[in-house]
Amino acid sequence: MNLFDPRAFSHKGVVYLTSISHLRLATSDDGRHFTVAATPTLVPSEPHETYGIEDPRITFIDGFYYVNYSAISAQMGVVTCLARTRDFASFEKLGIIFAPDNKDVALFPERIDGRYWCFHRPSVKQLGSVAMWIASSDNLLDWGRHRFLIGPRKGLWDSERVGCGAQPIKTPQGWLQLYHASDEKVRYCSGALLLDLKEPWKVLARSKEPILFAEAPYEKEGMMPNVIFHNGLVDRGNGQIDLYYGAADELTCGATMDVQAVLNSLV
Amino acid sequence: MNLFDPRAFSHKGVVYLTSISHLRLATSDDGRHFTVAATPTLVPSEPHETYGIEDPRITFIDGFYYVNYSAISAQMGVVTCLARTRDFASFEKLGIIFAPDNKDVALFPERIDGRYWCFHRPSVKQLGSVAMWIASSDNLLDWGRHRFLIGPRKGLWDSERVGCGAQPIKTPQGWLQLYHASDEKVRYCSGALLLDLKEPWKVLARSKEPILFAEAPYEKEGMMPNVIFHNGLVDRGNGQIDLYYGAADELTCGATMDVQAVLNSLV
């Protein structure tokens, strides 16, 4: 939940929401035209989900679509949960995989050195920065071997905070991750990160300029102006990626991305 | 690191330390008279330890003494690390087990339902409280199945923040954990928590009054007045516990505790 969200207001120190976030299925044959389900698909049901669930990332692993999402509650803050489905009709909730405050988790689509991997974005108070970490797991539920991956860079487009986007894409050059970042003006963009294929905690390259940023009027204006935030992608398999992102926290938009062009931009 | 610590000072927004915390072995035949090693025993060596390591908890499991501790750095904030030793002469560092900010971790001395267990104390920003969580693991390195355990209670001695003390003690009535807490006046005390033996995320009882609190002049005055913070205990096996705690962040003190008396206080 964003406390600056007009859906939220506070009275005598208590936060009230005028709506509760949930996840709803949108289906499409071409990735361009979508039908949004008439009713919610995945809804808050647990004590740690009382203020809503949001920002899902989906990774297909071993026959399941794993959906991780942020769950918010007054008691526990912001945690990351995992659920899985085979058909997007019935879901199995697997509980909290990262304790508060932790969000912006994306699972890698395959094992590396026998382990599952993910990005995550823990929270710090006095020291440290809003940074991307990488962790691994034997079972997708217990996570460890935490390593600091990247932090903000002063003076650049990602100077204030960084966090993962959708699942990383495997390329011959390395794992390609489109991550999001904001600067001190709360401008959110996406740029690329290239990680070693076998040792994914090793950063090979990182965008000096953002790749996806607010340009259209509906991106530059609105509830959260100049905020581009992508959570989903579909790898077309022909070197083209369909990216899905939120614009100004109001709309869901699509973009296409040429993988080789992004890799070339990192040289 | 405590930024209010006189060892720390800041200049133009940068924190400087006049000393770096480390762990040093103290040995004793009777638990009362100690010889402190002339040189540091466990010292910062990793990028996440550059500002020091502190607040160790030690649990004996499967032939090893597992030492978990807080590690602090400007880049990463406060993480919890794990090390192990058989002899307190050589240590094996096992890396970060909880990403930032997370401290106040204590391992249970035995498996429950085939899994290892621990308390931990993650950090929240806008929502939630400074609360104790419980997690479990197959291997002591990857942690999951996170559950909220207890939070602060308004109007009581633990109104502001809570975190574990040393390893929990197994009693016929349940797992007995002496936890620390502070109120809004930054008075730190210890009280008891009784957890179900087989389902340790279930709280059976909790102290309404603190059990260990500042009384002596050296506890009520000093660098951090009225701060009692216990990290270590030795179970004598005869119903008596030796507790070791920091007083006013200046001294290390000892106390004895009668297990049955504490259990009776919880009824």
Interface residues (C-beta under 8 A of the other chain):
Chain A: M1 L3 V15 P47 H48 Y51 I72 S73 A74 Q75 M76 G77 V78 V79 G95 I96 I97 F98 A99 P100 D101 N102 H120 P122 S123 V124 K125 Q126 L127 G128 S129 A131 W133 A135 S136 S137 D138 N139 L141 D142 W143 G144 R145 H146 R147 F148 G151
Chain B: M1 L3 V15 P47 H48 Y51 I72 S73 A74 Q75 M76 G77 V78 V79 G95 I96 I97 F98 A99 P100 D101 N102 H120 P122 S123 V124 K125 Q126 L127 G128 S129 A131 W133 A135 S136 S137 D138 N139 L141 D142 W143 G144 R145 H146 R147 F148 G151
